[in-house]
Amino acid sequence: MIVFDILFILLIIYLFTYCIYQLFFFIKAGDIEKYFEMQEKTRNIVIEKRKLCVIIWATIKNKNLDKLLSVLNMQSYSKENYEVHVVYQKDENDTNISRDFAYGAQIHNIQNPDYFSKDKAVNLLVQKMIEESKFDAYVFLGANRMVGEKYLENINKSLEDSCVLVGSKICTNENSQLPKRIKTSIISAYLKYINRTNSIVRSLFKLPFFVDGENFVITSDILERMGYVAIEDRDSELEFSLDLASNDVKSIYSPYIITAVDVKNFDFSGPNWKNKFTLFSHYFPLLAFKNIAFKEFILFLLKPNSLIVLFSYILLLFLSIYIPNHVAQKAVVGLGVFLFFNLLVSIKVSKIQFQDMFWLALYPLCLTWQKLKILINSLTMRSILNSEYEEENINSATINAVVDNGKKDFICKLDLVSEDGMRKVVFREGNRFIVTDSYLRMFDALTDMTYKLKSKGMTLKICQNCTHFSTCPDGTLDCLNGKCKISQNEILIWNGCQYFHALNEDN
């Protein structure tokens, strides 16, 4: 039991250290008003109009792209001082007409499969831009974000020589459904709270900030020095942030560079814990040779989120009650008082209203549910690819389908997967697997699968691909119903029958 005692003593020390660390931030938050006063004075004397390049990564899934480009085209910032470039992934089954320009933006259609990853495609354009040396700074913006008409003007006012700026975000909602409204209120309350208790305070302390791949700015000299950006996912953003810091480049938070994200697109995912510890181990030897800001940034990797703090304390409290001889009750009670005191101080400095306090109290529940969804979806996809899952899994359904390989028909399995509101299809036959991209509609996912099989000389014999099939709109986005012109029966798009006649065959 000695090991048991040591582990829980370390956990108590860890949480006490976290409380002390947070308390320093809450005390510093008292200077936020002075920070804004100083910012307003310095920002208003900016005269230089820097040349900005806005880079957006987009795919067919980004339905918000044209709306975003329209707003960027109507910025208060003079048009001769900025350009908008869209790196557009042109999927194999994308039937939309390719565009070279839209709403004043230049669109770069990436069709080479070797550049289908976000980072590869974006860096291909970045290298070209660096060589041309046309711009003073580069703005990386997500296609699912929305900005105001002064977005670029605020960036220009916030920019300094040789810097990286990470913007702020707010949550919006275009859906009138009650669950969406509740979720929006919870996320908005959390963003207000974290903005004043952490994000702005890091700027006051001049501490680095993790890069947001969908809203950050980097000056041309820093980009040329780094030679790349990494914004593929949360892990890539974390690695890039640490690489910047290790090269003595601080990525500073700016509350003026604001983007809005719809609640349906709000990303609750974070860097993988395994990746965090790997990076911590990699950079730990450098702590002796770097400045205090870098040391804090590396140790910040060990900072727990609200769920870890909550569940860790509940665990300690439970053990102190049922195993009092091994977990000191006074220490656990003292820790609880300290945590509660920190919470009260943080609420005071955050200046959130009473109704926001109510929504903020629900954030741990919301975060727990979202993390569970991410975990379930990850495990579901992993088990499907390993063919080790049970077919009654609620996140997927498996059907038998007929495929013609040009010589004969054979039976395959199709896994119809729902993942975070997106649809995906997995083809399984023997040891072969084919996976589609994610789509809003199952119809589009099946179309993608049909195309992939056709490229391999196979025909997927489902009703959706039959000339006798007609869709029956039911008012939902994911329309799955149809009707057979031969049997006159109502059917689903993935059904099949003896009347199948391929759409591309002559009647």
C-alpha positions in Angstrom: 0.0 0.0 0.0 3.1 2.3 0.2 2.9 2.8 -3.6 -0.8 3.6 -3.2 -0.1 6.2 -0.6 2.6 7.8 -2.6 0.4 8.1 -5.7 -2.4 9.9 -3.8 0.0 12.2 -2.0 1.4 13.1 -5.5 -2.2 13.7 -6.7 -3.0 16.0 -3.8 0.3 17.9 -4.3 -0.5 18.2 -8.1 -3.9 19.7 -7.4 -2.6 22.1 -4.8 0.1 23.2 -7.2 -2.6 23.7 -9.9 -4.7 25.9 -7.4 -1.7 28.1 -6.6 -0.8 28.4 -10.3 -4.4 29.5 -11.1 -4.5 31.9 -8.2 -1.6 33.8 -9.7 -3.6 34.2 -12.9 -6.7 35.4 -11.1 -4.8 38.0 -9.2 -3.2 39.2 -12.4 -6.7 39.4 -14.0 -7.2 42.6 -11.9 -5.1 44.4 -14.4 -7.3 43.5 -17.4 -9.0 46.9 -17.5 -5.6 48.7 -17.6 -4.6 46.3 -20.3 -7.5 47.3 -22.5 -6.9 51.0 -21.8 -3.3 50.7 -22.9 -4.2 48.7 -26.0 -6.7 51.3 -27.1 -4.1 54.0 -26.9 -1.5 52.1 -28.8 -3.8 50.6 -31.4 -5.3 53.9 -32.5 -1.9 55.4 -33.4 -1.1 52.6 -36.0 -0.5 54.3 -39.4 1.2 51.6 -41.4 -1.1 49.5 -43.6 0.5 46.1 -43.9 0.0 43.8 -46.8 -2.0 40.8 -45.6 -2.6 37.4 -47.2 -5.6 35.4 -45.9 -5.3 31.6 -46.5 -8.3 29.4 -46.1 -8.4 25.6 -46.3 -11.7 24.3 -47.6 -13.4 21.2 -48.9 -16.9 20.4 -50.4 -18.1 19.9 -46.8 -17.6 23.6 -45.9 -21.0 25.0 -46.8 -20.1 28.3 -45.1 -17.3 29.2 -47.5 -19.1 31.6 -49.9 -20.6 33.5 -47.0 -17.2 33.9 -45.4 -15.6 35.0 -48.7 -18.4 37.5 -49.2 -17.6 39.1 -45.8 -13.9 39.1 -46.5 -14.6 40.9 -49.8 -16.4 43.7 -47.9 -13.8 44.4 -45.3 -13.2 48.0 -44.0 -9.5 47.4 -44.7 -8.5 48.7 -48.1 -8.5 46.0 -50.8 -5.2 46.9 -52.2 -3.6 45.8 -48.9 -4.9 42.2 -48.7 -5.6 39.2 -50.8 -7.6 36.1 -50.0 -6.5 32.6 -51.2 -8.5 29.4 -50.8 -6.8 26.1 -50.9 -9.7 23.9 -52.1 -9.5 20.1 -51.9 -11.2 18.9 -55.0 -12.5 15.4 -54.2 -12.7 12.7 -56.9 -16.5 12.7 -56.7 -16.9 16.5 -56.4 -19.2 17.4 -59.3 -19.2 21.1 -58.6 -17.8 23.3 -61.3 -14.2 24.3 -60.5 -13.8 28.0 -59.7 -10.6 30.0 -60.0 -12.1 33.1 -58.4 -15.0 33.8 -56.1 -16.0 37.0 -54.2 -12.6 38.5 -54.8 -10.7 35.4 -53.6 -8.4 33.3 -55.7 -9.1 29.6 -55.4 -6.4 27.0 -55.7 -7.9 23.6 -56.6 -5.8 20.8 -55.2 -6.4 17.6 -57.2 -3.2 15.7 -56.7 -3.9 12.9 -54.1 -0.4 13.4 -52.7 -1.5 16.9 -51.4 -4.9 15.9 -50.0 -3.7 16.5 -46.4 -4.4 19.9 -45.1 -0.8 20.7 -44.1 0.7 19.5 -47.4 -1.7 21.5 -49.5 -1.4 24.7 -47.4 2.3 24.6 -47.2 2.5 24.1 -50.9 0.9 27.5 -51.3 2.9 29.0 -48.4 6.2 28.2 -50.0 5.1 29.9 -53.2 4.0 33.0 -51.3 7.3 33.2 -49.3 9.3 33.1 -52.6 7.2 36.0 -54.0 7.7 38.1 -50.8 4.5 40.1 -51.5 3.1 40.1 -48.0 3.9 41.4 -44.5 1.8 38.9 -42.7 -0.3 35.8 -43.3 -3.7 35.1 -41.8 -4.8 31.5 -41.4 -8.6 31.3 -41.2 -11.0 28.3 -40.9 -13.7 27.9 -43.6 -16.3 27.2 -40.9 -15.5 30.5 -39.1 -17.3 33.9 -39.6 -15.7 37.3 -39.2 -16.8 40.9 -38.9 -16.2 43.7 -41.4 -13.3 45.0 -39.3 -11.5 41.7 -38.9 -8.5 42.6 -41.1 -8.4 46.1 -39.8 -8.1 44.8 -36.2 -5.4 42.4 -37.3 -3.4 45.3 -38.7 -3.8 47.3 -35.5 -2.7 44.3 -33.4 0.3 43.4 -35.5 3.9 44.1 -34.3 7.2 43.3 -35.9 8.1 39.6 -35.8 5.1 38.2 -34.1 2.5 35.5 -34.0 -1.0 36.4 -32.9 -3.7 33.9 -31.9 -7.3 35.2 -32.2 -10.4 34.9 -30.0 -13.6 33.1 -30.8 -17.3 33.3 -29.9 -20.1 30.7 -30.3 -23.2 31.4 -32.4 -26.3 29.5 -33.2 -28.4 29.5 -36.4 -30.7 26.7 -35.1 -33.8 27.4 -33.0 -33.9 24.0 -31.4 -33.8 24.0 -27.6 -30.8 21.6 -27.2 -28.7 23.8 -29.6 -29.7 27.0 -27.7 -28.7 25.4 -24.4 -25.4 24.2 -25.8 -24.7 27.6 -27.2 -25.4 29.3 -23.8 -23.1 26.8 -22.1 -20.2 27.3 -24.5 -20.6 31.1 -24.6 -20.5 31.3 -20.8 -17.4 29.2 -20.8 -15.6 31.3 -23.5 -16.4 34.5 -21.5 -15.0 32.9 -18.4 -11.8 31.5 -19.9 -11.2 34.6 -21.8 -10.8 36.8 -18.7 -9.3 34.2 -16.3 -6.8 32.7 -18.7 -6.4 33.9 -22.3 -6.0 37.7 -21.7 -4.0 37.0 -18.5 -1.5 35.1 -20.6 -1.1 38.2 -22.7 -0.6 40.3 -19.6 2.2 37.9 -18.4 3.5 37.8 -22.0 3.2 34.0 -22.1 2.9 32.0 -25.3 -0.5 30.7 -26.4 -1.4 27.6 -28.3 -2.0 28.2 -32.0 -5.6 28.0 -33.3 -5.2 26.7 -36.8 -8.5 28.4 -37.8 -7.6 31.9 -36.6 -4.1 33.0 -36.2 -1.6 35.5 -37.8 2.1 35.2 -38.5 4.4 37.8 -39.9 6.3 37.0 -43.0 9.8 37.0 -41.4 8.7 34.4 -38.8 7.0 32.3 -41.4 10.1 32.4 -43.6 12.2 31.5 -40.6 10.0 28.5 -39.6 9.5 27.5 -43.3 6.1 25.8 -42.6 2.9 25.9 -40.7 1.2 22.9 -39.0 -2.6 23.2 -38.7 -3.8 19.7 -39.7 -5.4 19.0 -36.3 -5.0 19.7 -32.5 -1.8 17.6 -32.3 -0.2 19.4 -35.2 -1.2 22.8 -33.8 0.4 21.9 -30.4 3.6 20.7 -32.0 3.8 23.9 -34.1 3.2 26.1 -31.0 6.0 24.4 -29.1 8.3 24.6 -32.1 7.7 28.3 -32.3 8.4 28.7 -28.6 11.6 26.6 -28.8 12.8 29.1 -31.5 12.1 32.0 -29.1 8.9 33.0 -31.0 5.9 33.8 -28.7 2.4 33.1 -30.1 0.5 35.9 -28.2 -3.3 35.9 -27.7 -5.2 38.9 -29.0 -8.8 39.5 -27.9 -9.4 41.8 -30.8 -9.0 39.2 -33.6 -12.4 37.7 -33.3 -14.0 34.9 -35.2 -17.4 33.2 -34.7 -18.1 29.5 -35.0 -21.5 27.9 -35.1 -22.3 25.6 -32.3 -22.7 22.6 -34.6 -19.1 23.2 -35.7 -17.6 23.9 -32.3 -14.6 21.6 -31.8 -14.3 20.0 -28.3 -11.3 17.9 -29.2 -7.9 18.5 -27.8 -4.3 17.2 -28.3 -3.8 13.6 -27.5 -2.5 13.0 -24.0 0.1 10.6 -25.3 1.3 13.2 -27.7 1.4 15.8 -24.9 3.7 13.6 -22.8 5.9 12.7 -25.8 6.4 16.4 -26.5 6.9 17.2 -22.8 9.7 14.5 -22.7 11.2 15.9 -25.9 11.4 19.5 -24.7 12.0 18.9 -21.0 15.9 18.8 -21.4 15.7 22.3 -22.9 14.2 23.9 -19.7 17.6 24.6 -18.2 18.6 26.7 -21.3 15.4 28.6 -22.0 13.7 31.6 -20.6 10.9 31.5 -18.0 8.1 31.9 -20.6 9.3 28.8 -22.4 9.6 26.8 -19.2 6.0 27.8 -18.2 4.8 26.8 -21.7 6.3 23.3 -21.4 5.0 22.8 -17.9 1.6 24.0 -19.1 1.3 20.7 -21.0 0.7 19.1 -17.6 -2.1 21.5 -16.7 -5.4 19.5 -16.1 -8.7 20.5 -17.6 -11.8 21.1 -15.5 -12.9 17.4 -15.8 -9.7 16.0 -14.6 -9.7 18.4 -11.6 -13.3 17.6 -10.8 -13.0 13.8 -11.1 -9.7 13.7 -9.3 -11.1 15.5 -6.3 -14.2 13.3 -6.2 -11.9 10.3 -6.2 -9.8 11.7 -3.4 -12.9 12.6 -1.4 -14.3 9.1 -1.9 -11.0 7.4 -0.8 -10.7 9.7 2.2 -14.1 8.5 3.4 -13.7 4.8 2.8 -10.0 4.4 3.3 -9.2 7.1 5.9 -6.0 5.4 7.0 -4.4 5.9 3.7 -5.7 9.3 2.5 -5.5 12.1 4.9 -9.0 13.6 5.3 -7.7 17.0 6.5 -5.6 17.4 3.4 -8.5 16.5 1.2 -10.9 18.9 3.0 -8.2 21.6 2.8 -7.8 21.0 -0.9 -11.6 21.2 -1.3 -11.7 24.6 0.4 -8.8 25.8 -1.7 -10.5 24.7 -4.9 -13.8 26.4 -3.9 -11.9 29.6 -3.0 -10.2 29.6 -6.4 -13.6 29.1 -8.1 -15.1 32.1 -6.2 -12.1 34.3 -7.1 -12.3 33.2 -10.7 -16.0 34.0 -11.0 -15.4 37.5 -9.4 -12.5 38.4 -11.8 -14.4 37.0 -14.9 -17.3 39.4 -14.2 -19.8 37.0 -15.8 -23.5 37.6 -15.0 -25.6 35.4 -12.8 -27.3 33.6 -15.7 -23.8 32.9 -17.2 -22.8 31.3 -13.9 -25.7 28.9 -14.2 -24.6 27.9 -17.7 -21.0 27.7 -16.7 -21.9 25.2 -13.9 -23.2 22.9 -16.6 -20.0 23.1 -18.7 -18.4 20.0 -17.1 -21.5 18.0 -18.0 -21.5 19.3 -21.5 -17.7 18.7 -21.9 -18.0 15.1 -20.4 -20.8 14.3 -22.9 -18.8 15.7 -25.9 -15.6 13.9 -24.9 -17.6 10.6 -24.5 -19.0 11.2 -28.0 -15.5 11.7 -29.4 -14.2 8.6 -27.6 -17.2 6.5 -28.8 -16.8 7.6 -32.4 -13.1 7.0 -32.3 -13.6 3.5 -30.9 -16.4 2.8 -33.3 -14.3 3.7 -36.4 -11.3 1.8 -35.0 -13.4 -1.4 -34.4 -15.0 -1.2 -37.8 -11.6 -1.0 -39.5 -10.4 -4.0 -37.5 -13.7 -5.8 -38.2 -14.0 -6.6 -34.5 -17.2 -4.7 -33.6 -20.7 -5.9 -33.0 -23.1 -5.0 -35.8 -25.8 -3.8 -33.4 -23.6 -0.8 -32.4 -25.9 2.2 -32.3 -23.4 4.4 -34.1 -23.3 2.2 -37.2 -25.4 -0.3 -39.1 -24.2 -3.1 -41.3 -26.0 -4.3 -44.5 -25.3 -7.0 -47.0 -25.0 -5.6 -50.6 -24.4 -7.1 -54.0 -21.4 -6.0 -56.1 -20.6 -7.0 -59.7 -16.9 -7.3 -60.5 -17.5 -7.7 -64.2 -17.5 -11.5 -64.1 -20.0 -12.3 -61.4 -22.0 -11.0 -58.5 -20.7 -11.4 -54.9 -21.9 -10.3 -51.5 -20.1 -7.7 -49.4 -20.8 -5.8 -46.2 -21.3 -2.1 -46.0 -21.0 -0.4 -42.7 -23.1 2.8 -42.6 -21.5 5.0 -40.0 -22.8 8.1 -38.3 -20.0 10.1 -36.7 -20.5 13.6 -35.1 -23.4 14.4 -37.4 -21.4 13.2 -40.5 -22.0 10.1 -42.6 -19.4 7.6 -43.8 -19.5 4.2 -45.5 -17.0 1.3 -45.1 -16.8 -1.5 -47.7 -15.7 -4.9 -46.3 -15.1 -8.0 -48.3 -12.7 -10.6 -47.1 -9.5 -8.7 -46.0 -10.3 -5.7 -48.2 -11.5 -2.4 -46.7 -12.5 0.8 -48.5 -13.5 3.9 -46.5 -15.3 7.0 -47.9 -14.8 10.5 -46.7 -17.3 12.0 -44.3 -20.4 13.7 -45.7 -23.5 15.4 -44.3 -25.8 12.9 -46.2 -25.6 9.2 -46.4 -26.6 9.6 -50.1 -23.3 11.4 -50.8 -21.3 8.9 -48.8 -22.8 6.0 -50.9 -22.1 8.0 -54.1 -18.5 8.3 -53.0 -18.3 4.5 -52.3 -19.9 3.8 -55.7 -17.2 5.9 -57.4 -14.4 4.2 -55.5 -15.7 0.8 -56.4 -16.2 1.8 -60.0 -12.6 2.9 -60.3 -11.7 -0.7 -59.4 -14.0 -2.1 -62.0 -16.9 -3.0 -59.7 -20.6 -1.9 -59.7 -22.4 -1.5 -56.4 -26.0 -2.8 -56.9 -28.0 -0.7 -54.6 -31.3 1.1 -55.3 -29.6 4.5 -55.2 -27.6 3.5 -58.3 -30.6 2.0 -60.2 -32.4 3.7 -63.1 -35.7 2.6 -61.6 -35.1 4.5 -58.4 -36.6 7.9 -57.5 -36.0 9.8 -54.2 -38.9 10.8 -51.9 -37.9 14.0 -50.1 -39.1 13.8 -46.5 -38.0 17.3 -45.3 -34.8 16.1 -43.7 -31.3 16.8 -44.8 -30.3 13.1 -44.7 -33.1 11.9 -47.1 -32.9 8.1 -47.1 -36.3 7.2 -48.7 -37.2 6.4 -52.2 -39.6 4.5 -54.5 -39.1 1.7 -57.0 -40.8 2.4 -60.4 -41.1 -1.3 -61.1 -42.5 -2.7 -57.8 -44.0 0.7 -56.6 -42.6 -0.2 -53.2 -41.1 2.4 -50.8 -37.4 1.6 -50.3 -34.2 2.9 -48.7 -31.4 4.1 -50.8 -29.1 1.2 -49.8 -31.7 -1.6 -50.6 -31.3 -3.8 -53.7 -33.5 -6.2 -55.7 -33.7 -8.3 -58.9 -34.8 -5.3 -61.0 -31.5 -3.5 -60.6 -30.4 -1.6 -63.8 -27.3 0.6 -63.5 -27.8 4.3 -64.2 -24.9 4.4 -66.6 -26.1 1.5 -68.7 -28.3 2.0 -71.8 -31.9 1.1 -71.5 
